[in-house]
């Protein structure tokens, strides 16, 4: 059975947590198939809140290590979806 894993990350303080989050994403780049990031930007302000959607691949152990490292970052909320086909 094949699966598609989608991870949503809500970063509550981009200024404070973006660097740590980027380090984890870079360290686990081999399991990230797609990445899409959002944050509100206007002429006068750049939002401190950011949202990232990831499609991840790879074995279960790599995935669990990735999720654990993200969970260790204060200010990052993680939601997961898994589709089986």
Secondary structure, DSSP 8 states (H G I E B T S, - for coil): --EEEEEEEEES-HHHHHHHHHHHHHHTGGGEEEEEEEEEE-SS-EEEEEEEEEEE-S-HHHHHHHHHHHHTSTTEEEEEEEEE-
